[in-house]
Amino acid sequence: MNIELTRKALEKVGNPHILVNLVSRRVRQISSGNGGASRPLVDVPPTMDLADIALLEIIEDKIGWESTYTGATPMDAVIPKKKKSTKKSAASVAAAAAAALVSAQAASIPSVEEAPAVAA
């Protein structure tokens, strides 16, 4: 794919994810050979790559698209927000394990009682 055509098409579309989908669908249409939809809509040399033809059609407004996303920006729909990590640090895990071990050992140690006095 031609880098310059890609940049110009991205300026038109605005979202790289949408651009990839547009180009891939158009390449499939052109390569299928099913009548009018499979012919390029722009004049191109026979050696031009199918992806470049699709990019050129986007740049020259020969094909259009409509986004159904109604949010603030299209990027909000495709990039998930980062979640807070629920992983505990190694130090806190080690401290919890040590506390559990100490309490288990304390529970298993019998208490020392005074021995009963023996009568002589």
C-alpha positions in Angstrom: 0.0 0.0 0.0 1.1 3.5 -0.8 1.9 5.4 2.4 0.9 8.8 0.9 -2.4 7.5 -0.3 -3.0 6.0 3.2 -2.3 9.3 4.9 -4.6 11.2 2.6 -7.4 8.7 3.0 -7.0 8.7 6.8 -7.4 12.5 6.7 -10.7 12.0 4.9 -12.0 9.2 7.1 -10.6 10.3 10.4 -10.6 6.9 12.1 -8.0 4.2 11.2 -10.3 1.4 12.2 -13.0 2.6 9.8 -10.4 3.1 7.0 -9.2 -0.5 7.3 -12.8 -1.8 7.1 -13.6 0.4 4.1 -10.4 -0.6 2.2 -10.9 -4.3 2.9 -14.5 -4.3 1.8 -13.7 -2.4 -1.3 -10.8 -4.7 -2.2 -13.1 -7.7 -1.8 -15.6 -6.1 -4.1 -13.0 -5.3 -6.8 -11.4 -8.7 -6.7 -14.7 -10.6 -6.8 -15.4 -9.9 -10.5 -19.2 -9.5 -10.1 -20.2 -6.9 -12.6 -20.2 -3.1 -12.1 -19.3 -3.1 -8.4 -16.1 -4.9 -9.2 -14.7 -2.3 -11.6 -12.6 0.5 -10.2 -14.4 3.8 -10.0 -11.2 5.8 -10.9 -8.7 5.6 -13.8 -5.7 3.6 -12.7 -2.8 1.9 -14.3 -3.1 -1.9 -14.6 -0.2 -2.4 -12.2 -1.8 -0.5 -9.3 -2.5 -2.6 -6.2 -6.2 -3.2 -5.2 -5.7 -1.6 -1.8 -4.3 1.5 -3.5 -7.3 1.6 -5.9 -9.6 1.5 -2.8 -7.6 4.3 -1.1 -7.7 6.4 -4.3 -11.5 6.0 -4.5 -11.9 7.1 -0.9 -9.6 10.2 -1.5 -11.6 11.2 -4.6 -14.9 10.7 -2.9 -16.0 7.9 -5.3 -17.2 5.8 -2.4 -18.9 6.9 0.8 -19.6 5.6 4.2 -21.8 6.3 7.1 -21.0 5.8 10.8 -23.7 4.6 13.0 -21.8 5.6 16.2 -23.6 8.4 18.1 -21.1 9.0 20.9 -18.8 11.9 21.5 -16.0 10.6 19.3 -15.5 7.5 17.1 -12.4 6.5 19.1 -14.4 6.1 22.3 -16.3 3.3 20.6 -13.2 1.3 19.7 -10.7 2.0 22.5 -11.8 0.6 25.9 -11.2 2.6 28.9 -8.5 1.3 31.3 -9.8 -0.4 34.3 -8.1 -0.2 37.7 -5.9 -3.1 38.4 -7.3 -5.6 40.9 -4.0 -7.3 41.3 -2.4 -7.1 44.7 1.2 -6.3 45.1 3.7 -9.0 46.0 4.4 -7.3 49.3 0.7 -7.2 50.4 0.3 -10.8 49.4 3.4 -11.8 51.4 2.2 -9.8 54.4 -1.2 -11.4 54.4 0.3 -14.9 54.1 2.7 -14.2 57.0 -0.1 -12.9 59.2 -2.2 -16.0 58.4 0.8 -18.3 59.2 1.4 -16.5 62.6 -2.2 -16.7 63.6 -2.3 -20.4 62.6 0.8 -21.2 64.6 -0.5 -19.2 67.6 -3.7 -21.3 67.6 -1.9 -24.6 67.4 0.5 -23.9 70.4 -0.9 -25.3 73.6 -0.9 -22.9 76.5 1.5 -23.6 79.3 -0.2 -24.4 82.5 1.5 -24.9 85.8 2.0 -28.5 86.7 0.0 -29.8 89.6 1.8 -30.0 92.9 2.8 -33.5 93.9 2.3 -34.5 97.6 5.3 -36.1 99.2 
